[in-house]
Every structure is written in structure tokens, then in C-alpha cells.
Amino acid sequence: MSGLKKTTEKNMMLFSGRAHPELADQVAEILGQGLVPTQAYEFANGEIYVRYEESVRGCDAFVIQSHTTPINEWIMEHLIMVDALKRASAKRITVVMPFWGYSRQDKKHRGREPISARLIADMFKSAGADRIITVDLHADQLQGFFDGPVDHLMALPLLADYIKSKYGDQPLAVVSPDAGRIKVAERWSARLGGVPLAFIHKTRRTDRPNETVANRVVGDVKDRICVLTDDMIDTGGTIVKAAEALMAEGAAGVVIAATHAILSDPAVDRLKNSTAVEVVITNTLPVPAEKQFDKLTTLSIAPLVARAIREVFEDGSVTSMFDGHA
């Protein structure tokens, strides 16, 4: 009999970019793993250099990077990290992007526009990624942009359970900031025990980013604590206007819950001075000290990401983490 047969053990290795090291450290601690020591720096002209200080040959690599500000720099570093792993003979490369950069550019609203979310997927595939793990995509169809498995994790159980424990003894309503996210609001309602639903009818200007021009509440919110849910908060204009509209309709209070806290200026001022009693987010993106404020509550997404990594590594089921809904 010719040929050589050898059974090798699987070897998980965790890698982190420089965008959000705190989250990567939390994930690594939960998994009982250390992060692979990595050299990363910029040349004088801004080019990024990455080199791993341990052999990665044959490993099952998980590369964690949050696409935060400055987003183009951190996406580029993420791509270079994947390329370095591919050229160093990693066996499988899983990109862990808690926030998928450019995810709002998922379709063409007008002629001659790009679909940049698809471009991001194509770049990671070209760099050598075999799989993507991400959290709360802006639109579900992004899973089809990448030519390979995409594990779409949901922060809803984490956020909803926190809100249920704190406000569950009061009449609640779940409010979607627009009609397009009503299916997500339905899952929120089910998690909170079948509370009523409402949504905000709004008109978004296609010629001006981050700007809406009308708000009208559809549904009964009177005398209820309204849980206003969204996948992200960028400048905060949309969510704050929605909170004001709910209070004008007689809501007892508004709690804002969002997965990704981008918090571009002037979001912090808007949220601090808004009618919302609390803003609940996760740490998929770093929130620096200067953007913290009294009514901001941050929940860690690390246990969810760590469990997904373990399921992928052990060839388990990520879908089972969400009762078959992922």
C-alpha cells in the first residue's frame, strides 16, 4: 500500500486586530485560549504591516476585528491578517467581524451607486477567508454576499433578557424604528412574552445620509414602557426622533436597545439629552471613555461570540444557539 496516512489533532488559534482588543481578550478568556502574539504597525506612509510570532501551519484560525472608526484602516488590517494566515498555511480561516463594515450599503437606491457590503465580502474571500462569524447584520441578505458559510449571531436574547429583568414588571411595547424591521420586532415581542408591537413610519432622504424627515407612530403605545430596538446607532438622529414621537403619543417611557454603538458625532449629546430613560447596547464596537454617559448600559457580546467560535471549531451547531432561528 502506497502513501502516507496521518491523523492530526485540530488546533484552534485566536488572533486579534488592534481595533477592539478588549473584546478579543474577553473572548479568549472565556475559551481558555491565549491570543497569538502579533506584530502590527504602520509604515511612514500609512501602510499596515502584520506578522505572527508563532507558527500557524495547519491551524483552525479565528481572526477577530471590529470594523470601528477609522473603519477603512481596520478593515484593511483585517484583510492583511487573513492574507498572512493564508500564506502561512493555516488550514481554515474564520473571520470574526462583530460589526460588518459598510453593511448599510447592501443595495442600490439610485443609479450609479456601489453595493459596498458585497465588495467587503468579496475582498475577504479573495484574501483567503473560509467562513465569517458576525452579529446582527443590517440586512439578512448579506449572508448571501459571501461565497462560504456565514454564521449570523443575534444579540436579541442578551438585550431582551436584560430589559425583561429590569422592566418586565411594567406594561411593555416593542417598537421598530421603521416598517422594514418589523420581523425583528416580532422576535423581540415573543422573547418578552408577547407584548404589543408598534412601528415608526418614517421617510428617509436618499440625497442626505443619516437624515429622516417624518415620524408617525403606528400602534398603541399609551402608558407603556416602549422598547425601541435597532441594529445600530450612528448619529442618533433617527432613534432620538422616534423616542420623541413615542413620548408625544403618551408612552410611559422609552428604552433604546441597539447592538452596534457607532456613536458618530453628535450621537452622544443627542442620546444624553433625549427622552429615553436608558440606552442599552453591546460591545461589538468599542465605546471610548469620552462617549460614555450616565444612562448608557453596555452588555458584553463576548460569551455569544466565544460560544459560536467553539461550535464552529467542534463542528457543532450555531443555529442551536438561537432555537433554530439563526
Backbone torsions as a table, in degrees:
resi	resn	phi	psi	omega
1	MET	NA	125.5	-177.4
2	SER	-96.4	163.2	177.7
3	GLY	98.9	164.1	-178.3
4	LEU	-120.3	126.7	178.6
5	LYS	-112.4	136.2	179.2
6	LYS	-148.0	129.2	176.5
7	THR	-95.0	120.5	-178.1
8	THR	-109.5	149.1	176.6
9	GLU	-81.7	146.9	175.5
10	LYS	-72.7	145.0	-175.6
11	ASN	-131.7	106.4	177.3
12	MET	-79.7	134.3	173.4
13	MET	-133.7	135.0	-178.3
14	LEU	-107.5	136.8	-179.3
15	PHE	-129.5	144.4	179.7
16	SER	-131.6	135.5	168.8
17	GLY	-77.8	-175.3	-174.5
18	ARG	-96.2	2.6	-174.4
19	ALA	-71.8	-39.5	-173.8
20	HIS	-148.4	66.4	-174.8
21	PRO	-63.0	-28.1	-179.1
22	GLU	-60.9	-43.8	179.5
23	LEU	-64.5	-44.6	179.6
24	ALA	-61.2	-39.8	178.2
25	ASP	-62.8	-41.4	178.9
26	GLN	-63.5	-44.2	179.5
27	VAL	-61.7	-45.9	-178.8
28	ALA	-62.8	-40.0	180.0
29	GLU	-63.9	-42.5	178.9
30	ILE	-62.9	-38.3	-179.2
31	LEU	-80.3	-8.9	-177.9
32	GLY	69.3	30.0	-177.6
33	GLN	-118.8	154.7	170.1
34	GLY	-96.3	152.3	173.5
35	LEU	-78.7	139.1	-179.4
36	VAL	-66.6	127.0	178.0
37	PRO	-58.1	131.5	-173.3
38	THR	-135.2	132.8	169.0
39	GLN	-87.1	130.2	176.4
40	ALA	-150.3	126.7	178.7
41	TYR	-159.2	172.1	179.0
42	GLU	-106.4	141.8	168.3
43	PHE	-75.5	172.8	-175.9
44	ALA	-59.2	-30.4	-178.8
45	ASN	-91.0	6.4	177.1
46	GLY	97.0	-6.9	177.8
47	GLU	-65.6	143.9	-176.1
48	ILE	-98.7	137.7	177.4
49	TYR	-118.9	135.8	178.2
50	VAL	-135.6	135.8	173.4
51	ARG	-148.3	134.5	177.7
52	TYR	-88.5	141.6	-174.2
53	GLU	-95.7	7.2	174.1
54	GLU	-132.0	156.9	174.7
55	SER	-66.5	137.0	179.6
56	VAL	-117.5	9.0	-176.2
57	ARG	-58.5	127.8	175.7
58	GLY	75.4	8.0	-175.1
59	CYS	-87.0	162.7	171.3
60	ASP	-97.0	100.9	-169.5
61	ALA	-95.3	135.0	174.7
62	PHE	-122.3	116.0	-172.1
63	VAL	-109.1	109.1	-173.2
64	ILE	-97.8	126.3	175.6
65	GLN	-156.2	127.5	175.1
66	SER	-91.9	133.2	-177.7
67	HIS	-87.0	78.6	-177.7
68	THR	-106.1	179.8	179.1
69	THR	-70.2	135.3	-5.4
70	PRO	-78.3	112.5	-165.2
71	ILE	-62.3	-38.8	-177.9
72	ASN	-65.7	-37.0	179.2
73	GLU	-64.9	-43.6	-176.2
74	TRP	-75.9	-31.6	173.6
75	ILE	-64.3	-43.0	179.9
76	MET	-63.1	-41.6	177.3
77	GLU	-62.4	-39.9	178.8
78	HIS	-61.0	-45.1	178.8
79	LEU	-62.7	-41.7	-179.4
80	ILE	-66.2	-37.3	177.1
81	MET	-62.1	-42.1	178.7
82	VAL	-64.8	-43.5	-179.9
83	ASP	-62.0	-40.9	179.1
84	ALA	-62.3	-39.5	178.6
85	LEU	-66.4	-42.6	179.9
86	LYS	-61.3	-44.1	-177.4
87	ARG	-73.8	-17.7	177.0
88	ALA	-96.5	11.2	171.7
89	SER	72.2	34.8	169.1
90	ALA	-62.0	143.4	-175.3
91	LYS	-76.0	-44.6	178.6
92	ARG	-141.2	137.3	-176.5
93	ILE	-120.6	117.7	177.0
94	THR	-109.7	120.6	177.2
95	VAL	-84.8	121.7	177.0
96	VAL	-105.7	102.0	179.2
97	MET	-118.3	94.1	-179.5
98	PRO	-54.2	-35.0	173.6
99	PHE	-122.3	122.6	-178.0
100	TRP	-84.1	109.1	-179.8
101	GLY	-61.3	144.6	179.4
102	TYR	68.5	17.0	-174.1
103	SER	-66.2	-21.0	178.5
104	ARG	-73.9	-19.3	179.4
105	GLN	-93.4	65.5	-173.5
106	ASP	-103.3	-1.5	178.0
107	LYS	-160.7	169.1	179.2
108	LYS	-94.7	122.0	173.8
109	HIS	-86.9	-32.9	-179.3
110	ARG	-137.9	168.0	178.7
111	GLY	-64.0	151.8	174.3
112	ARG	67.1	23.3	174.5
113	GLU	-99.5	153.3	175.6
114	PRO	-84.6	166.5	166.8
115	ILE	-114.5	81.5	-168.6
116	SER	-68.8	-28.7	178.3
117	ALA	-62.4	-36.4	177.0
118	ARG	-68.4	-37.6	179.0
119	LEU	-61.7	-40.7	178.1
120	ILE	-60.1	-46.0	179.2
121	ALA	-60.0	-44.3	-179.2
122	ASP	-63.4	-39.7	-179.0
123	MET	-64.8	-41.8	179.3
124	PHE	-67.6	-36.0	176.2
125	LYS	-64.1	-44.4	179.4
126	SER	-64.1	-34.4	-179.8
127	ALA	-69.4	-24.9	177.2
128	GLY	127.2	8.3	-179.9
129	ALA	-69.8	137.9	176.6
130	ASP	-99.1	-24.1	-172.3
131	ARG	-155.6	154.4	176.7
132	ILE	-127.0	135.7	168.4
133	ILE	-114.1	127.0	-178.6
134	THR	-143.5	169.5	-176.1
135	VAL	-124.8	130.9	172.7
136	ASP	42.9	74.9	176.0
137	LEU	-63.4	149.4	178.8
138	HIS	-63.8	-32.4	176.8
139	ALA	-145.9	137.2	-175.1
140	ASP	-60.0	-28.1	-175.0
141	GLN	-67.5	-12.5	177.4
142	LEU	-60.7	-25.4	178.0
143	GLN	-59.8	-29.6	-179.7
144	GLY	-85.0	-6.1	-180.0
145	PHE	-75.3	-26.5	-177.4
146	PHE	-96.8	131.5	-178.6
147	ASP	-84.4	73.1	-178.5
148	GLY	167.2	178.9	-178.9
149	PRO	-65.7	138.9	173.3
150	VAL	-127.2	117.8	177.4
151	ASP	-93.8	110.4	-175.3
152	HIS	-97.2	100.0	-179.2
153	LEU	-83.7	152.9	-178.6
154	MET	-121.5	129.6	177.5
155	ALA	-84.7	-4.6	-175.7
156	LEU	-52.7	-48.9	-179.5
157	PRO	-58.7	-41.0	179.9
158	LEU	-62.7	-49.5	-178.5
159	LEU	-68.5	-45.6	-175.8
160	ALA	-66.1	-38.8	-179.6
161	ASP	-66.3	-36.6	176.6
162	TYR	-63.4	-46.2	-178.2
163	ILE	-66.7	-38.3	178.8
164	LYS	-63.5	-39.3	-178.9
165	SER	-69.6	-29.7	-175.6
166	LYS	-94.5	-35.8	-173.9
167	TYR	-120.1	4.9	-172.7
168	GLY	-65.1	-16.9	179.5
169	ASP	-85.4	3.1	179.7
170	GLN	-116.5	157.4	175.9
171	PRO	-63.0	127.5	-176.8
172	LEU	-115.8	158.5	167.8
173	ALA	-142.3	142.1	175.6
174	VAL	-99.1	130.0	-176.2
175	VAL	-122.2	125.2	173.8
176	SER	-88.1	137.0	-178.9
177	PRO	-70.8	-12.6	174.3
178	ASP	-157.6	164.4	-175.8
179	ALA	-65.2	-26.2	-176.2
180	GLY	-69.2	-18.1	-178.1
181	ARG	-107.9	22.2	-176.3
182	ILE	-67.6	-29.4	178.2
183	LYS	-65.7	-38.3	176.1
184	VAL	-64.6	-41.4	178.6
185	ALA	-61.6	-34.8	177.8
186	GLU	-63.9	-39.1	177.1
187	ARG	-66.8	-37.5	174.7
188	TRP	-60.1	-46.7	-178.9
189	SER	-58.1	-44.7	179.9
190	ALA	-63.0	-40.8	-179.4
191	ARG	-66.3	-30.6	-178.4
192	LEU	-93.0	10.9	174.7
193	GLY	93.8	24.7	176.4
194	GLY	79.7	33.8	179.7
195	VAL	-70.6	158.9	-178.1
196	PRO	-62.4	157.4	179.7
197	LEU	-112.3	150.6	170.5
198	ALA	-148.3	165.7	173.3
199	PHE	-146.0	161.7	179.6
200	ILE	-99.6	122.2	174.2
201	HIS	-85.5	122.3	-177.1
202	LYS	-136.8	159.9	175.0
203	THR	-119.1	120.4	-179.8
204	ARG	-99.6	134.2	178.1
205	ARG	-76.9	125.6	179.8
206	THR	-77.9	-18.7	-177.8
207	ASP	-94.6	-5.7	-179.2
208	ARG	-133.5	117.9	-179.9
209	PRO	-68.8	151.9	174.4
210	ASN	57.8	35.8	-178.2
211	GLU	-139.7	127.3	173.7
212	THR	-116.2	155.9	-172.7
213	VAL	-121.4	-2.3	178.8
214	ALA	-155.5	145.7	176.2
215	ASN	-137.5	132.7	175.3
216	ARG	-147.1	129.7	-177.2
217	VAL	-82.5	128.4	174.8
218	VAL	-113.7	110.2	-177.1
219	GLY	127.6	166.5	-176.4
220	ASP	-94.7	115.2	-179.7
221	VAL	-121.3	1.3	-173.5
222	LYS	-60.1	131.4	176.3
223	ASP	62.6	23.7	177.6
224	ARG	-118.5	149.5	168.5
225	ILE	-76.4	116.9	-175.9
226	CYS	-93.9	122.9	176.4
227	VAL	-93.5	103.9	-175.9
228	LEU	-92.8	110.7	-171.4
229	THR	-108.5	145.4	173.6
230	ASP	-155.9	164.9	179.5
231	ASP	-80.8	-28.1	-178.2
232	MET	-150.4	155.5	170.2
233	ILE	-121.8	116.1	179.4
234	ASP	-99.8	-89.7	178.5
235	THR	-86.9	-11.0	175.6
236	GLY	84.2	-3.7	-176.1
237	GLY	-62.7	-47.4	-177.7
238	THR	-62.4	-48.6	-173.8
239	ILE	-69.9	-35.9	179.7
240	VAL	-69.9	-40.7	176.2
241	LYS	-63.1	-38.6	178.5
242	ALA	-64.8	-40.7	178.2
243	ALA	-62.4	-41.4	178.4
244	GLU	-63.2	-40.7	179.7
245	ALA	-64.3	-38.3	179.7
246	LEU	-66.9	-43.2	178.8
247	MET	-64.2	-36.4	178.9
248	ALA	-66.3	-24.1	178.6
249	GLU	-89.2	5.4	174.7
250	GLY	97.0	15.2	178.0
251	ALA	-62.4	145.7	178.7
252	ALA	-73.7	-24.2	179.3
253	GLY	177.2	165.8	-179.3
254	VAL	-129.7	129.9	171.5
255	VAL	-113.8	123.0	178.9
256	ILE	-92.8	130.7	178.7
257	ALA	-129.6	122.8	-178.7
258	ALA	-144.7	149.8	-178.1
259	THR	-80.2	-49.5	-171.6
260	HIS	-107.2	114.6	179.8
261	ALA	-96.7	86.7	177.6
262	ILE	-71.2	-46.5	172.8
263	LEU	54.6	51.6	171.9
264	SER	-71.9	150.3	178.1
265	ASP	-57.5	138.9	4.3
266	PRO	-102.2	42.1	-173.3
267	ALA	-57.7	-44.5	-175.3
268	VAL	-61.8	-45.8	178.2
269	ASP	-62.1	-42.7	179.9
270	ARG	-61.9	-45.1	-178.0
271	LEU	-70.4	-40.3	178.2
272	LYS	-59.0	-40.0	-175.5
273	ASN	-96.1	7.8	-177.3
274	SER	-79.8	173.5	178.6
275	THR	-80.5	-7.7	-179.2
276	ALA	-65.6	140.7	179.2
277	VAL	-84.7	-23.7	179.7
278	GLU	-157.1	146.2	175.1
279	VAL	-120.2	115.6	-175.9
280	VAL	-109.0	125.7	-178.0
281	ILE	-133.3	174.3	170.3
282	THR	-113.6	172.2	-178.2
283	ASN	-99.2	37.3	172.9
284	THR	-61.8	-29.0	175.1
285	LEU	-121.7	146.3	178.6
286	PRO	-71.1	140.5	174.4
287	VAL	-116.3	104.8	-176.7
288	PRO	-64.6	163.5	-175.4
289	ALA	-57.0	-36.7	-177.5
290	GLU	-70.9	-11.2	178.2
291	LYS	-106.2	5.9	174.9
292	GLN	-80.6	147.2	175.1
293	PHE	-149.7	166.1	-166.5
294	ASP	-55.8	-44.0	-175.1
295	LYS	-93.2	18.5	176.4
296	LEU	-94.9	125.8	176.6
297	THR	-118.6	126.1	-178.7
298	THR	-111.4	124.9	176.8
299	LEU	-104.7	142.6	-177.0
300	SER	-83.1	129.4	177.0
301	ILE	-88.5	-4.5	-173.6
302	ALA	-57.2	-43.5	179.1
303	PRO	-60.1	-36.6	179.1
304	LEU	-67.0	-46.3	-180.0
305	VAL	-64.9	-41.9	-179.5
306	ALA	-63.1	-41.3	-179.9
307	ARG	-66.3	-39.1	178.4
308	ALA	-63.4	-41.8	177.9
309	ILE	-60.9	-43.4	-180.0
310	ARG	-63.8	-41.7	179.6
311	GLU	-63.0	-42.2	179.6
312	VAL	-65.3	-45.7	-178.4
313	PHE	-61.9	-39.9	-177.0
314	GLU	-91.1	9.9	-178.4
315	ASP	57.4	39.1	177.4
316	GLY	-91.3	-159.2	-176.1
317	SER	-115.4	116.1	174.7
318	VAL	-73.3	-34.8	179.7
319	THR	-58.3	-34.6	-178.5
320	SER	-64.0	-19.8	179.2
321	MET	-68.6	-19.7	-175.2
322	PHE	-124.7	32.7	178.1
323	ASP	54.7	36.3	176.4
324	GLY	83.0	6.4	-175.8
325	HIS	-96.4	-9.9	-177.4
326	ALA	-78.9	NA	NA
